[in-house]
């Protein structure tokens, strides 16, 4: 099972000998691999929760995959299946559906045991019998199972879920939306007849009631289940956009130097004014907006023109370039060629001497992500190149290893608006444009 661990390595920099401490995600023989078993009636937000969990755990460095039994069904029985296909009284269909669920579980364990860290089994799993079957197979494979049950009796939330995720799904391609909703409601009733909520004697579980208004947990133990639960406790569906931007151009940017805590350069101040003007004129949610910056001068100055209170987070500070702070990439290549090349080899894992790697930055950003998920208000985050890359990768579900190579130009506002299973993106370049910068590696 993966967990955080560290080791020490000797690094020669000119005449000095340093020790590099590396924090990484590594095998921990004590902790078992984990299967998160989704439970709940259709349209209760299971797939939404499963995908959010997968995105968060992947971003933290856990090799995570979702196994969705609905996709197995669509592959075996393509096209629309009317509601009576799901009638538990139809013995033949029930057996076929059980076969599909078993095939998905088998694939899940075949992947998880040798290769993965966390598998998410996304199906209704609404009967004790089905859950006992899953637990038995997980026990035999030597992995832990944790039930994540989504319960919801709020007709408004259910209706919204059906319209947002089911009407446009391949199950109803080409169907009239109102007929699709009607058919889906009948499908839910079939499941409801056989539904048995998870009981305490079935094993550890988290129950999310009415889209996270109430969270109940039972028998949760261990580092990873604890992380899963703390994420779920803060999770809710929000359609409020998140805006990401780097600070305006700084004096260090103009000089081509990395890191530091310089003030904004004249073009950077102009960007701060353009940004504030754009937000007031072009964003209807402006009044409710929360603004977060790092603790560094260039982000605080960028946000200072916006007439809204802002919160400073040290966790949003730029990647710490350690001994290379204040140098240009050209100077690093000349003075520390090994370091320069090592970064080019693996920019995600590379740690600056006495500084940080992108992988380290993820660990310190974890509380920011939790707070971001908890927030119900529109949010503007003014941060730095490496940090915005990582936040953007999280929100867009991009593997974290790719984050160091994402293009996040200065003087560009990125708006990410959540939809059912992801975010819609718009980028707005704002004045003044900045000349192309020298790439780092
Ligand atoms: O150059 C601006 C900057 O924010 C530096 O302070 C930081 O070290 C760098 O970008 C991060 O980008 P990269 O990982 O591509 O070097």
Boltz pocket constraint, residues with backbone or C-beta under 6 A from the ligand:
constraints:
  - pocket:
      binder: B
      contacts: [[A, 253], [A, 257], [A, 258], [A, 259], [A, 260], [A, 318], [A, 319], [A, 321], [A, 384], [A, 385], [A, 386], [A, 404], [A, 440], [A, 441]]
      max_distance: 6.0
